[in-house]
Amino acid sequence: MAISLSVVVLLAIVLVVMIRSGSIKPGPAIVAALFGFFLASTDMAPSINRFMNSISDMISQISF
């Protein structure tokens, strides 16, 4: 749960920065956010969640 919340916060920050810098307009940003919202309620959501968890596990195993 903490990882998914961190990803949401990170993506929100990136979205705000992109809107403020002008690289994405508010209209397409809203469409992208709504797409993600509705994608979360489809049958693909568990697969996406497993993929993101495997990526975060892989990153956490990298030792510097």
Distance bins in CASP14 RR format, pairs under 12 A and 6 or more apart:
PFRMAT RR
TARGET T0000
AUTHOR 0000-0000-0000
RMODE 2
METHOD distances of the structure
MODEL  1
1 7 0 0 0 0 0 1 0 0 0 0 0
1 8 0 0 0 0 0 1 0 0 0 0 0
1 49 0 0 0 0 0 1 0 0 0 0 0
1 53 0 0 0 0 0 1 0 0 0 0 0
2 8 0 0 0 0 0 1 0 0 0 0 0
2 9 0 0 0 0 0 1 0 0 0 0 0
2 53 0 0 0 0 0 1 0 0 0 0 0
2 56 0 0 0 0 0 1 0 0 0 0 0
2 60 0 0 0 0 0 1 0 0 0 0 0
3 9 0 0 0 0 0 1 0 0 0 0 0
3 10 0 0 0 0 0 1 0 0 0 0 0
3 49 0 0 0 0 0 1 0 0 0 0 0
3 52 1 0 0 1 0 0 0 0 0 0 0
3 53 1 0 0 1 0 0 0 0 0 0 0
3 54 0 0 0 0 0 1 0 0 0 0 0
3 55 0 0 0 0 1 0 0 0 0 0 0
3 56 1 0 1 0 0 0 0 0 0 0 0
3 57 0 0 0 0 1 0 0 0 0 0 0
3 59 0 0 0 0 1 0 0 0 0 0 0
3 60 0 0 0 0 1 0 0 0 0 0 0
4 10 0 0 0 0 0 1 0 0 0 0 0
4 11 0 0 0 0 0 1 0 0 0 0 0
4 40 0 0 0 0 0 1 0 0 0 0 0
4 45 0 0 0 0 0 1 0 0 0 0 0
4 48 0 0 0 0 0 1 0 0 0 0 0
4 49 1 0 0 1 0 0 0 0 0 0 0
4 50 0 0 0 0 0 1 0 0 0 0 0
4 52 1 0 0 1 0 0 0 0 0 0 0
4 53 0 0 0 0 1 0 0 0 0 0 0
4 55 0 0 0 0 0 1 0 0 0 0 0
4 56 0 0 0 0 1 0 0 0 0 0 0
5 11 0 0 0 0 0 1 0 0 0 0 0
5 12 0 0 0 0 0 1 0 0 0 0 0
6 12 0 0 0 0 0 1 0 0 0 0 0
6 13 0 0 0 0 0 1 0 0 0 0 0
6 52 0 0 0 0 0 1 0 0 0 0 0
6 56 0 0 0 0 1 0 0 0 0 0 0
6 59 0 0 0 0 0 1 0 0 0 0 0
6 60 0 0 0 0 0 1 0 0 0 0 0
7 13 0 0 0 0 0 1 0 0 0 0 0
7 14 0 0 0 0 0 1 0 0 0 0 0
7 48 0 0 0 0 0 1 0 0 0 0 0
7 49 0 0 0 0 0 1 0 0 0 0 0
7 51 0 0 0 0 0 1 0 0 0 0 0
7 52 1 0 0 1 0 0 0 0 0 0 0
7 53 0 0 0 0 0 1 0 0 0 0 0
7 55 0 0 0 0 1 0 0 0 0 0 0
7 56 0 0 0 0 1 0 0 0 0 0 0
7 59 0 0 0 0 0 1 0 0 0 0 0
8 14 0 0 0 0 0 1 0 0 0 0 0
8 15 0 0 0 0 0 1 0 0 0 0 0
8 33 0 0 0 0 0 1 0 0 0 0 0
8 36 0 0 0 0 0 1 0 0 0 0 0
8 37 0 0 0 0 0 1 0 0 0 0 0
8 40 0 0 0 0 0 1 0 0 0 0 0
8 52 0 0 0 0 0 1 0 0 0 0 0
9 15 0 0 0 0 0 1 0 0 0 0 0
9 16 0 0 0 0 0 1 0 0 0 0 0
10 16 0 0 0 0 0 1 0 0 0 0 0
10 17 0 0 0 0 0 1 0 0 0 0 0
10 52 0 0 0 0 0 1 0 0 0 0 0
10 56 0 0 0 0 0 1 0 0 0 0 0
11 17 0 0 0 0 0 1 0 0 0 0 0
11 18 0 0 0 0 0 1 0 0 0 0 0
11 29 0 0 0 0 0 1 0 0 0 0 0
11 32 0 0 0 0 1 0 0 0 0 0 0
11 33 0 0 0 0 1 0 0 0 0 0 0
11 36 0 0 0 0 1 0 0 0 0 0 0
11 52 0 0 0 0 0 1 0 0 0 0 0
12 18 0 0 0 0 0 1 0 0 0 0 0
12 19 0 0 0 0 0 1 0 0 0 0 0
12 29 0 0 0 0 0 1 0 0 0 0 0
12 32 0 0 0 0 0 1 0 0 0 0 0
12 33 0 0 0 0 1 0 0 0 0 0 0
13 19 0 0 0 0 0 1 0 0 0 0 0
13 20 0 0 0 0 0 1 0 0 0 0 0
14 20 0 0 0 0 0 1 0 0 0 0 0
14 21 0 0 0 0 0 1 0 0 0 0 0
14 23 0 0 0 0 0 1 0 0 0 0 0
14 24 0 0 0 0 1 0 0 0 0 0 0
14 29 0 0 0 0 0 1 0 0 0 0 0
14 32 0 0 0 0 0 1 0 0 0 0 0
14 33 0 0 0 0 0 1 0 0 0 0 0
15 21 0 0 0 0 0 1 0 0 0 0 0
15 22 0 0 0 0 0 1 0 0 0 0 0
15 23 0 0 0 0 0 1 0 0 0 0 0
15 24 1 0 0 1 0 0 0 0 0 0 0
15 25 0 0 0 0 0 1 0 0 0 0 0
15 26 0 0 0 0 1 0 0 0 0 0 0
15 27 0 0 0 0 0 1 0 0 0 0 0
15 28 0 0 0 0 0 1 0 0 0 0 0
15 29 1 0 1 0 0 0 0 0 0 0 0
15 30 0 0 0 0 1 0 0 0 0 0 0
15 31 0 0 0 0 0 1 0 0 0 0 0
15 32 1 0 0 1 0 0 0 0 0 0 0
15 33 1 0 0 1 0 0 0 0 0 0 0
15 36 0 0 0 0 0 1 0 0 0 0 0
16 22 0 0 0 0 0 1 0 0 0 0 0
16 23 0 0 0 0 0 1 0 0 0 0 0
16 24 0 0 0 0 0 1 0 0 0 0 0
16 26 0 0 0 0 0 1 0 0 0 0 0
16 29 0 0 0 0 1 0 0 0 0 0 0
16 33 0 0 0 0 0 1 0 0 0 0 0
17 23 0 0 0 0 1 0 0 0 0 0 0
17 24 0 0 0 0 1 0 0 0 0 0 0
17 29 0 0 0 0 0 1 0 0 0 0 0
18 24 1 0 1 0 0 0 0 0 0 0 0
18 25 0 0 0 0 1 0 0 0 0 0 0
18 26 0 0 0 0 0 1 0 0 0 0 0
18 27 0 0 0 0 0 1 0 0 0 0 0
18 28 0 0 0 0 1 0 0 0 0 0 0
18 29 1 0 0 1 0 0 0 0 0 0 0
18 32 0 0 0 0 1 0 0 0 0 0 0
18 33 0 0 0 0 0 1 0 0 0 0 0
19 25 1 0 0 1 0 0 0 0 0 0 0
19 26 1 0 1 0 0 0 0 0 0 0 0
19 27 0 0 0 0 1 0 0 0 0 0 0
19 28 0 0 0 0 1 0 0 0 0 0 0
19 29 1 0 1 0 0 0 0 0 0 0 0
19 30 0 0 0 0 1 0 0 0 0 0 0
19 32 0 0 0 0 0 1 0 0 0 0 0
19 33 0 0 0 0 0 1 0 0 0 0 0
20 26 0 0 0 0 0 1 0 0 0 0 0
20 29 0 0 0 0 0 1 0 0 0 0 0
21 29 0 0 0 0 0 1 0 0 0 0 0
22 28 0 0 0 0 0 1 0 0 0 0 0
22 29 0 0 0 0 0 1 0 0 0 0 0
23 29 0 0 0 0 0 1 0 0 0 0 0
24 30 0 0 0 0 0 1 0 0 0 0 0
24 31 0 0 0 0 0 1 0 0 0 0 0
24 32 0 0 0 0 1 0 0 0 0 0 0
24 33 0 0 0 0 0 1 0 0 0 0 0
25 31 0 0 0 0 1 0 0 0 0 0 0
25 32 0 0 0 0 0 1 0 0 0 0 0
26 32 0 0 0 0 0 1 0 0 0 0 0
26 33 0 0 0 0 0 1 0 0 0 0 0
27 33 0 0 0 0 1 0 0 0 0 0 0
27 34 0 0 0 0 0 1 0 0 0 0 0
27 35 0 0 0 0 0 1 0 0 0 0 0
28 34 0 0 0 0 0 1 0 0 0 0 0
28 35 0 0 0 0 0 1 0 0 0 0 0
29 35 0 0 0 0 0 1 0 0 0 0 0
29 36 0 0 0 0 0 1 0 0 0 0 0
30 36 0 0 0 0 0 1 0 0 0 0 0
30 37 0 0 0 0 0 1 0 0 0 0 0
31 37 0 0 0 0 0 1 0 0 0 0 0
31 38 0 0 0 0 0 1 0 0 0 0 0
32 38 0 0 0 0 0 1 0 0 0 0 0
32 39 0 0 0 0 0 1 0 0 0 0 0
33 39 0 0 0 0 0 1 0 0 0 0 0
33 40 0 0 0 0 0 1 0 0 0 0 0
34 40 0 0 0 0 0 1 0 0 0 0 0
34 41 0 0 0 0 0 1 0 0 0 0 0
35 41 0 0 0 0 0 1 0 0 0 0 0
35 42 0 0 0 0 0 1 0 0 0 0 0
35 44 0 0 0 0 0 1 0 0 0 0 0
36 42 0 0 0 0 1 0 0 0 0 0 0
36 44 0 0 0 0 0 1 0 0 0 0 0
36 45 0 0 0 0 1 0 0 0 0 0 0
36 48 0 0 0 0 1 0 0 0 0 0 0
37 45 0 0 0 0 0 1 0 0 0 0 0
38 44 0 0 0 0 0 1 0 0 0 0 0
38 45 0 0 0 0 0 1 0 0 0 0 0
39 45 1 0 0 1 0 0 0 0 0 0 0
39 46 0 0 0 0 0 1 0 0 0 0 0
39 47 0 0 0 0 0 1 0 0 0 0 0
39 48 1 0 0 1 0 0 0 0 0 0 0
39 49 0 0 0 0 0 1 0 0 0 0 0
40 46 0 0 0 0 0 1 0 0 0 0 0
40 47 0 0 0 0 0 1 0 0 0 0 0
40 48 0 0 0 0 1 0 0 0 0 0 0
40 49 0 0 0 0 1 0 0 0 0 0 0
40 52 0 0 0 0 0 1 0 0 0 0 0
41 48 0 0 0 0 0 1 0 0 0 0 0
42 48 0 0 0 0 1 0 0 0 0 0 0
42 49 0 0 0 0 0 1 0 0 0 0 0
43 49 0 0 0 0 0 1 0 0 0 0 0
44 50 0 0 0 0 0 1 0 0 0 0 0
44 51 0 0 0 0 1 0 0 0 0 0 0
45 51 0 0 0 0 0 1 0 0 0 0 0
45 52 0 0 0 0 0 1 0 0 0 0 0
46 52 0 0 0 0 0 1 0 0 0 0 0
46 53 0 0 0 0 0 1 0 0 0 0 0
47 53 0 0 0 0 0 1 0 0 0 0 0
47 54 0 0 0 0 0 1 0 0 0 0 0
48 54 0 0 0 0 0 1 0 0 0 0 0
48 55 0 0 0 0 0 1 0 0 0 0 0
49 55 0 0 0 0 0 1 0 0 0 0 0
49 56 0 0 0 0 0 1 0 0 0 0 0
50 56 0 0 0 0 0 1 0 0 0 0 0
50 57 0 0 0 0 0 1 0 0 0 0 0
51 57 0 0 0 0 0 1 0 0 0 0 0
51 58 0 0 0 0 0 1 0 0 0 0 0
52 58 0 0 0 0 0 1 0 0 0 0 0
52 59 0 0 0 0 0 1 0 0 0 0 0
53 59 0 0 0 0 0 1 0 0 0 0 0
53 60 0 0 0 0 0 1 0 0 0 0 0
54 60 0 0 0 0 0 1 0 0 0 0 0
54 61 0 0 0 0 0 1 0 0 0 0 0
55 61 0 0 0 0 0 1 0 0 0 0 0
55 62 0 0 0 0 0 1 0 0 0 0 0
56 62 0 0 0 0 0 1 0 0 0 0 0
END
